[in-house]
């Protein structure tokens, strides 16, 4: 019997396919704006100095490679929770929030998905349109009913009114996924006034928010980016938060993240954590230890933490300047106004407004790679090549 005969091939992941196409492209002026990682001025994804120092310390002091528990490293969970919610968090003080360490932010999303499916049966899951494509598959594969609320219109503008109107009609008790900051893939973020309005709708419809917090520190700053998360944690009895250390600690391949759960009281938290440990046991048994140990080492040491905060701020400022530089480079082509939104967006990504056909021309004629939707990784821009990039965009857009 040929057991595998009927198994068909699936299309490759579009972003991973872009990586391969870029790799084999021999054009000397090629530019990768597709893959969602931070890059420095040399086009490399650096290891932060604070991470290297923490790893040296671990190399000297680590005494075991045994498993960590089902919830991961307790110190990591404690310190990451404080980073996300703030040292003066009411939820922390009341001991009604706990962290379960996961293999990256993606693992946290999958754990949240399984938790919802098993313990909140029948609840729908609502995603922004558009959202990170992996959101779609993670929740669908977990067996959840996935629906969408509007976020960015066809004219590439954030539509808060349409979002609020849709949220106001979501069935009571459903789960709504919200991007805390640096919305992926669009880069369009809600204002504080917008967040307050979203909170009121969430309360009125008795929705359960699942806040995806993958880019803390890349928007307006470590504390500023956490404003919406802390608002919801203080105002609501129950909340799910997925946190990732991939971007802000540069720990992409170490797969370091956590699912934070806020409950009505400390007693209920014990119940929920028991269920999360059971679910995690059947997903990955116990999480990988190294990245979490690095993060805990940095956050527990004032000197290392200061080094890390400075490095993260430098990355954030660099991305902001790249946004401004690109818009300025487009000005001589009469396109500064058309692409002004790029400098107003936050984080590494931008919904540029380029069409799939224009993106295709950029790749085929100029070896400039970005996702077909027009999403560009701004951190991949080489500041020395603003003119080249602007000329190519102008060529495919018909600028003067």
N, C-alpha and C positions, 0 to 999 in steps of 0.2 A: 504493500500500500504506500502511495506517495502522499504523506500527510500534509505537505505544504503546497501541493499542486495548485489549489484554488486561491491561494493568497496573492492578491494583486499588489502592485507597487503604488505607493502614494506619492504625490508631488512633494518635492523637498521644501523645507521651510524657506520662504522667500528671502528672509534676511540672511540666513546661512548660505543660500544660493548666491546672494550678492557678494558675500565674503569670498566665495570661491571664484566668482567671475572677476572680482577686483584682483585677487591674488595672481591670476594667470594673465591679466592685462599687462602688456609690455610698454604701454604708453608712458613716457617719462614724466608727463604732467598729470598723471591720474590722481584722483582725489576721492577719498572714502568718506561720504557723509551718511552712510547707511547704518553701520553697526553701532548699537547703543552703548558705547563705552566712552569714558572721558579720555581725551588725548592731550598731551602736552605740546609744547612748541616744536618738538622733534617728531611729532606724530606717534609717540609711544604712549601706552597706558601705564603710568608710573606706579611704583609701590611707594606710598607715602613714607617719609622718613620716620614718623612715629611708629608705623607698622614694623619697619625694619628694626628699630630699637626694641620694640616689644618682643619681636621674634628672637632677638639675641638674648634677651632676658629669659624667655621661656626655654631656649636651648640650654642655658646654664642651670636653670632652676627646676625644670619639669622633671618629675620623678616617676611618672607612670603614663602608660598609653591605654589604660583600662577604659571601659565604657563610661560615658557620662550617663546620668539618669534619664528617665523618660522625658523630663522637662528641660534637660540640658544642664548647663553650668548655672547654678543658682546665682553666683555673683554676676555673671553676664546678664541674666534675666533682671536682676535687681537694678543694675546700673543702666541697662538699656531702657528699662521702664522709666527711670528718672530722667534720662535724656529726652525721651519722647514726651512725657507728661509734665516734666518740671519737678524740681525738688519739693515744692510746696503744694503738690497736687493733693486735692481733697480725696481722690480715689486711693492714692497711696497711703495717706494718713489713716483712712478708714479700713485699710487692708482688704479692699474689694477689687483689686486688680492684680492679675498674675500674668507672667510671661512663660510661654512654652517655646523653647528654642527649636528652630526648624532649618532644613537645608535651603537657605536663602529665602528671599521674599516669596518666591514661587512656591516653596514648600509651605510657607505660612498660608498662602492662598488656598492650596490644596487641603490643608488641615481644616481651614475654616469651611471649605466647601463640604468636606465629609461630615463635619460637625453639624452643619445646617441640614444636610440630607438625613442624617440619623436622628437628630434630636429636635429639629423643627420641621417635621414632614409637611409637605404641601406648600411650603413657603416659596414664592417666586424670588428670583434674583435679578435685580435691575442694574444694567450697565449703561454708562454714558455712550452716546453715539457721536463720534467714534470713541474707542477705548483701546488699550493695549491688546493686540490680537490674542495673546495667551490667556487673557481673562476669559475670552469666549470659550476656548477649548477646555480650560481647567474646570470651569463650572458645569459645562455640558457633559464632560466625561464623568464628573461626579454624580450625574443624574439629576441635576437641578434644571428647572424650567427658567431659561434665560430670556429676558426681555430688555428693552432699551428705552432710555429717556433722551430727548434731544439735548445736545450740548453745543456743538458748532454747526452752523448752517452751511448750506451749499456754497454761499458766498464767502466762506472762511471767516466768519465772525461768531464770537461767543454770543449765545442767545440765552441769557439768564431767565428771561420771562417765559420762554418756551419750556425750559428745564423745570421751573417752579410749577408751571401749569400741569406738566406731565406728572411730576411727583405728587401733586395734589389729588391725582386720580389713581394712584397705585393702590392695590388692595391693602387693607389694613393688615399690619403684621409682616408684610413682605420685607425682604432684605434689599437695601440699596447700597451699591458700592460707590464710594466717593473718593476722588483723588485729593489727598491733603494739599499737595502743592506740585508744581512742575508737571502739569497734566501730560500724560503720555498717551497718545502721540502728539497732541496739538500744541502744547506749551501755553495754552490759554488758562489762566487761573481765575478763580472767583475772588472778589474783593472781600474784606471783612464784613461789609454791609450785606453782600450777597450771602455769605455764610450764615449770618444771623437770620436771614429770611429762609434759608434752607433748613436751619434748625427748627424754626417754627412749624414748617410743613411736616418735618419728621415727627415732631411731637404730636401734631394734630392727627396725622395718619397712623400714629403708633408704629412707625417703621423701625427696623433694626439697622443701624448704619454699620457698614463694613468699610472702614477707612484704610485705603492703601497708601502707605507712607514710605515710598521707596527712595525719595530724593531729599531727605532732610539736610538742609545746609546748602543746597544748590539753587534755591530760589531767591529769597531775600535775606537769608541767614539762618543759623541753627534755631534760635529762639523764635524768630518771626515765622518760619515755615511751620512751626508746631502750633501756631495760634488756633487754627481750626480744630485740631485734634484735642487740644486742651479745653477749648470751648465745649465740645461735645461731651468730653469725659466729665466735666464739672456739672453739665446741665442734664445729663441722662443717666438713668440707673444702669443701663446695659449698653455695651458697645464692643465691637470687634475691631482690632487694629492690626494690620500686617506691617511689619517693619523690616527693612532690608539694610544690610551693611555693605552691600556690593559697591555702590557708587561712592558714598561719603567716606568709607574707609579703604576703598580700592581693593576690596576682598572678593572680587568677582568669582574667581575659581575656587575660593574656600567655602562657598555656599553657606553664608552666615545670615540668619534672620530670626524672626520670632513672631508668634501670634500672641498679641496682648488681648486679654479679655477683662472687661469691666462688668461686674455684677452688682446687684442691688445691695448685697451685704457680704461680709466675710465668710459666713457660713455657706452661702450659695456658691461662692468661689471654690470652696473645697469640692463640692459636687461637680462643678464644671471641669475643674482641673483633673479630676479622676477620669472623666470621660475623654478629655483631650489626650491624656497619657495612654489610654486604651487604644484610641484611634491611631495615635502616632506609632504605637508598638506594631500595628499591622500595616503601617505605611513604610517606615524606615527603621523600626526598632528603636535606635537611639541616634541622635543627630551627630554630625561630625564635630570634633572638639576644637580643632586648631584655631579656626577663625574666631570663634567665640572667646577663646582664651586670649587671643590678641586684643580683641575689643575690650574685654574686661581689664586686661593689663593697662591699656591706655586710659580708660575712663577712671580707673582706681588711683592713678598716679597724676598728681596735679601738673607736674612738669611735662610728662608725656601728653597729657590732655591738651595743654596749652600749645604744644608743638602741632598736634593734630588739628586743633581749631584754626590755627594760623594757616596751615596748609589747605584746609578745606575752604577757608575764606579766599585764598589766592585762586583756587580753582573756580569758585563761584564768580569772582570778579573777572577772571579771564573770559569766561563764557559770556558774561554780560558785555564785555568790550568787543568780543567777536560779533555779537549781535549788532551792536552799534556800528562797528566797522564795515560790516557787510551792507547795511542800509546806506551808509555814507558812500561806499564804492558804487552803489547802484544809482546814486544821484546824477552823475554826468550822463547817464543813459535815460534820464527822465523817468526812473522807476522807483525813486525814494518813497513817494507817497503810496504807490501800489504795494510796496513791501514794508511799509512803516510798522506793521504789526509785529514783524520779527523782533524789533527792539523792545516791544512792549510785552512779549511773551517771557516765560520764566523756565529755567532749567535747561537741560541739554538739547531738548527737541523743539522743532518748529514745524507746524503745518504751514508750509511756505505759500500754498495757494497755487503751486505749479501743477499742471494737469499730468495725467499718466503719459500722454503723448510727449509733452515737454520733458518729463523726466527721462523718457526713453531716448529722446534726442541728446540730452545731456550725457547720457551714458555712451551712446553709440558714436557721437561726433566729437565729444570732448573728454571722454573717460572720467566723467564726474558721476559718482554713484550715490543714489539715494533711493529710498523706498518708493514704490510706484504711486502711493497715495500723495506724494509730494512731501512726506515727512523727512526732514533733514536733521542729522545730528550736528548741531552747531559746534560742539566741542571738537569735531573732526576738521574744522576749517583751519587752514594754514594762513596766519595773518599776513605772511609775506606774499600771499597769492590772492589777495582780495580782488585785484584788478582782473586777473585771469578768470576768477569765478564770476565776477560781475559781468564781464564781457560775454561769457558763455550763457549766462541767464538772459542777458539782453538779446542775444542772438536767437534764442528759442522763444522769447516773448515778443519779439518785434520791437524792442526798444530802439531809440534813435542812436 
